Amino acid sequence: MENIEKSFIKKNKEKLNIFGEFVSYLYIISVFFNSKLNMKIGYILLVLGILKLIFFKEDIKKIDKKVYGAFSILFLIGIITNLLVGRDSGINYFIRENSKFIYSSFLLLFLKDRTEKINISIYLGLILLCIGVIFKNDWFLGNYTRQRGVLILGIIYIIINFLENFLKKEYKKLYSLAVIILSCYTMVVLNSRMAVLVIIGCVSLYCLFILFFRREYKVYKVFILMFLGAFLTFISLPNSYKEHLKTSFYTKNNGSNEARIIMWKAGVNIFKENPILGIGTAPKTAKKELVEYVENNMKDHWLAYEFIKNQPYSRLHSMYIDFFVQNGIFGVLYLLLLFGIIPVEFYKKRYETVTTSAFFSILGFYIYGITWSIWSDYGIIQTAFQIILAIMLI
């Protein structure tokens, strides 16, 4: 009788694992082309993950306790602080924006030692997104801001993965070059300035990384390859795009950059006035505080009318400023997680190709977050980050 029971449990566990693995790949692919579909698949993944933990409790060991324990603590603290602040139903927005880690954590239950299939899922998702962007199909993530953010994370992942395989002489795995070219062309179509800065930043950090942690390989070949790739990319860029890139650091006569500076100054001011608990997560609250700041401090600025009358901004165009404005001093905990716990977990598996690719993609998310509210305003980009993080921890 005992043997029959064990056989039954084993068979059902295998079925659950197979279905869970299939849903996990769909969850990864869908993040590249439709947020609503991704959310629905996420619900299925959530149910499967809960079932697995109920009937096979020992599998909870597969979920990284440090990273997801930290996310859970931040989640509880955020709920409490939003309750205490009690402004404009901020708790509802907080839960929606900060519960994404739960879905992605269940990827660790189903995707152990499936690195090649994970790569294929990312390549396939990127190709679909690129096709959608090129043919201007709005079903693919809805607008260019979401498309850019998700595309950046995917591009960095496949570039670092390509360089790692080239360095380790895994030449059969270099087929991703075609996807890299297609993705970079798509980024030019999207006319993103920040994407170039993010890619340059991540590749530069990777160069430093291999000098310290890939000494056993001929790293000079990677430097030659990157120089050649950078040169060919530069001469291939349209002149109009090159001119557009030059405006990245203009702080005058550039509405986009000047609006960001106003929002960042407002964010610092809001934090100073609400240093302990912040103002909560409700967009309505942030919008009111921003308008009040502009009215009191920058009414003569040429963009003041846009801020006061049209009120287009409910976030402050920086993930890090949003952390502190919304959560007060507890925003430090987000930085400890992002720049402390996660890098330490990467360091433990720094010699693995997929882990390294995922970590530098995460660094791309960090850099992109300097000038965009990608944790809150554009949830699908945070979902992509959470998926890449889970891949790094597998």
C-alpha positions as MATLAB code, in Angstrom:
seq = 'MENIEKSFIKKNKEKLNIFGEFVSYLYIISVFFNSKLNMKIGYILLVLGILKLIFFKEDIKKIDKKVYGAFSILFLIGIITNLLVGRDSGINYFIRENSKFIYSSFLLLFLKDRTEKINISIYLGLILLCIGVIFKNDWFLGNYTRQRGVLILGIIYIIINFLENFLKKEYKKLYSLAVIILSCYTMVVLNSRMAVLVIIGCVSLYCLFILFFRREYKVYKVFILMFLGAFLTFISLPNSYKEHLKTSFYTKNNGSNEARIIMWKAGVNIFKENPILGIGTAPKTAKKELVEYVENNMKDHWLAYEFIKNQPYSRLHSMYIDFFVQNGIFGVLYLLLLFGIIPVEFYKKRYETVTTSAFFSILGFYIYGITWSIWSDYGIIQTAFQIILAIMLI';
ca = [
       0.000    0.000    0.000;
       2.820    2.338    0.895;
       4.566    1.645   -2.423;
       1.357    2.409   -4.359;
       0.994    5.710   -2.499;
       4.614    6.682   -3.246;
       4.174    5.743   -6.927;
       0.990    7.859   -7.122;
       2.727   10.876   -5.546;
       5.734   10.498   -7.850;
       3.579   10.331  -11.006;
       1.518   13.372  -10.043;
       4.628   15.321   -9.120;
       6.085   14.577  -12.548;
       2.876   15.767  -14.252;
       2.834   18.934  -12.145;
       6.499   19.593  -12.964;
       5.964   19.121  -16.706;
       2.938   21.426  -16.779;
       4.664   23.934  -14.497;
       7.731   23.992  -16.726;
       5.591   24.597  -19.812;
       3.708   27.458  -18.123;
       7.013   28.929  -16.902;
       8.368   29.187  -20.446;
       5.105   30.789  -21.588;
       5.429   33.287  -18.719;
       8.951   34.223  -19.845;
       8.003   34.549  -23.526;
       4.811   36.529  -22.854;
       6.637   39.283  -20.938;
       8.080   40.369  -24.284;
       4.822   40.955  -26.100;
       1.671   41.416  -24.005;
       1.251   42.446  -20.367;
      -2.343   41.208  -19.992;
      -1.473   37.780  -21.367;
       1.590   37.684  -19.119;
      -0.596   38.469  -16.094;
      -3.059   35.670  -16.912;
      -0.242   33.161  -17.356;
       1.204   34.470  -14.089;
      -2.015   33.525  -12.296;
      -1.725   29.966  -13.609;
       1.920   29.824  -12.523;
       0.909   31.108   -9.093;
      -1.709   28.367   -8.645;
       0.706   25.654   -9.790;
       3.413   26.965   -7.463;
       1.066   27.000   -4.478;
      -0.092   23.444   -5.258;
       3.490   22.273   -5.418;
       4.334   23.850   -2.075;
       1.216   22.352   -0.471;
       1.809   18.774   -1.629;
       5.610   18.793   -1.928;
       6.775   21.067    0.884;
      10.396   20.036    0.524;
      10.594   21.978   -2.773;
      10.414   25.286   -0.918;
      14.193   24.930   -0.512;
      14.538   25.791   -4.206;
      13.335   29.361   -3.583;
      16.161   31.712   -2.580;
      15.384   32.678    1.020;
      17.604   35.755    1.172;
      16.310   37.485   -1.943;
      12.644   36.556   -1.655;
      12.711   36.883    2.131;
      13.898   40.475    1.630;
      11.155   41.115   -0.945;
       8.584   39.734    1.515;
       9.809   42.008    4.310;
       9.666   45.043    2.000;
       6.175   44.008    0.954;
       4.932   43.864    4.559;
       6.636   47.137    5.507;
       5.128   48.872    2.465;
       1.617   47.700    3.354;
       2.034   48.979    6.921;
       3.475   52.363    5.901;
       0.754   52.893    3.303;
      -1.866   52.095    5.943;
      -0.270   54.585    8.327;
      -0.006   57.288    5.666;
      -3.546   56.557    4.528;
      -3.556   58.785    1.442;
      -5.600   58.153   -1.723;
      -5.789   54.347   -1.363;
      -2.030   54.007   -1.756;
      -2.085   50.484   -0.340;
      -3.956   49.146   -3.393;
      -1.357   50.586   -5.748;
       1.478   49.331   -3.542;
       0.229   45.751   -3.540;
      -0.288   45.775   -7.320;
       3.176   47.225   -7.990;
       5.165   45.244   -5.418;
       3.703   41.727   -5.540;
       5.306   40.781   -8.864;
       8.162   38.958   -7.127;
       5.707   36.298   -5.908;
       4.913   35.055   -9.427;
       8.525   34.972  -10.589;
       9.730   33.194   -7.456;
       7.732   30.126   -8.541;
       9.880   29.857  -11.676;
      12.556   28.412   -9.370;
      10.257   25.484   -8.571;
       9.963   24.393  -12.200;
      13.057   25.498  -14.146;
      16.028   23.911  -12.427;
      18.803   23.006  -14.909;
      16.856   24.165  -17.981;
      19.264   26.877  -19.121;
      19.155   26.183  -22.865;
      15.360   26.220  -22.971;
      15.377   29.442  -20.937;
      17.674   31.034  -23.524;
      15.452   29.899  -26.375;
      12.414   31.374  -24.598;
      14.168   34.741  -24.282;
      15.328   34.682  -27.920;
      11.827   33.788  -29.105;
      10.245   36.512  -26.970;
      12.702   39.101  -28.283;
      12.097   38.123  -31.899;
       8.340   38.428  -31.453;
       8.708   41.826  -29.769;
      11.002   43.093  -32.536;
       8.558   41.984  -35.222;
       5.714   43.685  -33.359;
       7.654   46.950  -33.042;
       8.845   46.975  -36.647;
       5.304   46.387  -37.930;
       3.876   48.885  -35.381;
       1.486   46.439  -33.775;
       0.185   47.934  -30.503;
      -0.662   44.498  -29.116;
       3.042   44.122  -28.355;
       3.328   45.845  -24.928;
       1.092   48.731  -25.913;
       3.508   51.657  -26.240;
       7.135   52.493  -26.973;
       8.072   53.140  -23.311;
       7.256   49.587  -22.250;
       8.758   48.197  -25.454;
      12.042   50.003  -24.853;
      12.381   48.873  -21.235;
      11.705   45.191  -21.845;
      13.795   45.207  -25.031;
      16.786   46.697  -23.176;
      16.796   43.890  -20.593;
      16.554   41.273  -23.329;
      19.301   42.841  -25.447;
      21.774   42.998  -22.574;
      21.027   39.403  -21.615;
      21.721   38.057  -25.109;
      24.790   40.291  -25.666;
      26.451   39.119  -22.441;
      25.393   35.538  -23.138;
      26.978   35.789  -26.597;
      30.229   37.221  -25.182;
      30.389   34.574  -22.454;
      29.969   31.753  -24.982;
      32.536   33.349  -27.292;
      34.992   33.675  -24.397;
      34.480   30.059  -23.328;
      34.697   28.810  -26.944;
      31.112   27.560  -26.942;
      30.863   28.423  -30.626;
      27.763   26.300  -31.255;
      25.836   28.671  -28.978;
      26.676   31.835  -30.929;
      23.508   31.644  -33.027;
      22.128   34.530  -30.927;
      24.099   37.018  -33.060;
      21.196   37.338  -35.510;
      18.816   38.109  -32.615;
      21.257   40.747  -31.298;
      21.359   42.495  -34.679;
      17.554   42.403  -35.016;
      17.096   43.703  -31.445;
      19.573   46.567  -31.883;
      17.891   47.588  -35.139;
      14.547   47.581  -33.318;
      15.962   49.821  -30.591;
      16.989   52.330  -33.259;
      13.435   52.164  -34.620;
      12.213   53.018  -31.114;
      14.604   55.992  -31.099;
      15.779   55.380  -27.531;
      18.690   57.437  -26.202;
      18.859   55.763  -22.811;
      19.127   52.308  -24.376;
      22.529   53.154  -25.849;
      23.785   54.484  -22.513;
      22.517   51.402  -20.696;
      24.136   48.995  -23.166;
      27.449   50.897  -23.082;
      27.341   50.935  -19.285;
      26.630   47.219  -18.941;
      29.193   46.136  -21.542;
      31.814   48.366  -19.878;
      31.066   46.769  -16.491;
      31.324   43.344  -18.118;
      34.787   44.272  -19.416;
      35.900   44.999  -15.850;
      34.257   41.798  -14.668;
      36.109   39.493  -17.069;
      39.448   41.103  -16.171;
      38.982   39.850  -12.611;
      36.880   36.687  -12.988;
      37.712   35.282  -16.427;
      41.506   35.451  -16.339;
      41.844   31.819  -17.378;
      40.400   32.731  -20.789;
      41.824   34.846  -23.604;
      39.898   37.978  -22.720;
      41.713   40.104  -25.313;
      39.649   38.328  -28.013;
      36.461   39.607  -26.379;
      37.825   43.165  -26.348;
      38.679   42.932  -30.048;
      35.213   41.549  -30.811;
      33.510   44.310  -28.799;
      35.585   47.026  -30.463;
      34.690   45.651  -33.887;
      31.018   45.381  -32.931;
      30.940   48.929  -31.540;
      32.627   50.320  -34.662;
      30.269   48.551  -37.080;
      27.261   49.607  -35.003;
      28.366   53.249  -34.948;
      28.914   53.529  -38.685;
      25.580   51.797  -39.310;
      23.539   54.226  -37.206;
      21.520   56.845  -39.110;
      22.820   60.409  -38.702;
      19.453   61.488  -37.303;
      19.804   58.928  -34.503;
      23.362   60.051  -33.736;
      22.139   63.637  -33.426;
      19.361   62.442  -31.153;
      21.912   60.721  -28.901;
      23.803   64.001  -28.448;
      20.804   65.499  -26.668;
      21.059   62.956  -23.832;
      22.935   65.359  -21.582;
      21.370   68.643  -22.641;
      19.922   70.393  -19.592;
      18.605   73.406  -21.488;
      16.249   73.715  -24.430;
      15.324   70.054  -24.035;
      11.848   69.577  -22.600;
      12.318   65.910  -21.711;
      15.511   66.450  -19.733;
      14.347   69.659  -18.070;
      11.064   68.045  -16.983;
      13.024   65.248  -15.341;
      15.212   67.713  -13.443;
      12.102   69.480  -12.131;
      10.621   66.157  -10.997;
      13.853   65.087   -9.302;
      14.089   68.370   -7.417;
      10.461   67.963   -6.403;
      11.199   64.412   -5.242;
      14.036   65.551   -2.993;
      11.790   68.238   -1.530;
       8.907   65.792   -0.947;
      11.257   63.361    0.813;
      12.581   66.125    3.070;
       9.017   66.960    4.092;
       8.025   63.283    4.571;
      11.266   61.541    5.616;
       9.907   58.754    7.822;
       6.993   57.113    6.002;
       6.976   58.962    2.668;
       3.706   59.910    0.966;
       2.521   56.435    0.024;
       2.216   54.813   -3.379;
      -0.941   56.408   -4.818;
      -0.189   58.246   -8.108;
      -2.781   60.885   -7.211;
      -0.816   61.861   -4.109;
       2.480   62.190   -5.993;
       0.773   64.270   -8.693;
      -0.616   66.718   -6.115;
       2.738   67.062   -4.353;
       4.530   67.644   -7.667;
       2.084   70.341   -8.770;
       2.363   72.039   -5.374;
       6.156   72.070   -5.617;
       6.119   73.617   -9.111;
       3.571   76.255   -8.054;
       5.673   77.256   -5.045;
       9.167   77.018   -6.496;
       9.220   77.001  -10.317;
       6.213   78.969  -11.464;
       8.324   81.039  -13.869;
       9.835   78.013  -15.622;
       8.704   77.572  -19.223;
       7.406   74.068  -18.391;
       5.385   75.201  -15.350;
       2.119   75.442  -17.317;
       2.492   71.820  -18.435;
       2.975   70.644  -14.845;
       0.255   72.806  -13.249;
      -2.522   72.772  -15.845;
      -2.104   69.457  -17.628;
      -0.620   67.527  -14.667;
       0.796   64.719  -16.843;
       3.114   63.130  -14.266;
       2.140   60.879  -11.378;
       5.645   59.478  -10.865;
       8.969   61.289  -10.711;
      10.851   59.698  -13.609;
      13.386   57.922  -11.416;
      12.924   54.553   -9.755;
      15.228   55.539   -6.899;
      13.559   58.863   -6.141;
      10.195   57.060   -6.220;
      11.471   54.602   -3.588;
      12.213   57.382   -1.123;
       9.219   59.581   -1.965;
       6.788   56.683   -1.555;
       8.455   54.855    1.351;
      10.444   57.508    3.205;
      13.570   56.286    4.965;
      12.507   52.681    4.247;
      13.584   53.342    0.657;
      17.083   52.444    1.893;
      15.922   48.839    2.216;
      15.243   48.690   -1.526;
      18.812   49.810   -2.179;
      20.185   47.195    0.225;
      18.284   44.502   -1.672;
      19.179   45.703   -5.165;
      22.824   46.598   -4.522;
      23.643   44.322   -1.606;
      21.768   41.024   -1.409;
      21.306   40.433   -5.154;
      25.002   41.051   -6.107;
      26.098   38.763   -3.252;
      23.857   35.995   -4.551;
      25.291   36.501   -8.036;
      28.860   36.331   -6.711;
      28.229   32.798   -5.455;
      27.562   31.607   -9.043;
      29.643   34.158  -10.963;
      31.274   31.547  -13.206;
      28.013   30.368  -14.765;
      27.089   31.807  -18.175;
      23.331   32.188  -17.680;
      23.789   33.622  -14.188;
      26.264   36.196  -15.499;
      24.022   37.122  -18.436;
      21.060   37.599  -16.130;
      23.033   39.678  -13.609;
      24.236   42.172  -16.199;
      20.698   42.420  -17.550;
      19.671   43.291  -13.980;
      22.368   45.973  -13.930;
      20.750   47.344  -17.092;
      17.490   47.598  -15.164;
      19.312   49.517  -12.418;
      20.822   51.988  -14.894;
      17.582   52.433  -16.827;
      15.814   53.142  -13.548;
      17.877   56.289  -13.006;
      15.732   58.238  -15.475;
      12.517   56.181  -15.615;
       9.926   55.088  -13.027;
      10.152   51.487  -14.156;
       9.324   49.963  -10.776;
       5.858   51.471  -10.665;
       4.637   53.267  -13.786;
       5.627   50.562  -16.250;
       4.868   47.330  -14.416;
       5.752   44.987  -17.274;
       9.359   46.218  -17.121;
       9.543   45.310  -13.444;
       8.002   41.937  -14.314;
      10.797   41.399  -16.852;
      13.334   42.298  -14.139;
      11.749   39.815  -11.719;
      11.885   37.071  -14.370;
      15.547   37.777  -15.142;
      16.291   37.783  -11.403;
      14.634   34.378  -11.002;
      16.701   33.073  -13.944;
      19.858   34.340  -12.232;
      18.935   32.444   -9.045;
      18.128   29.125  -10.744;
];
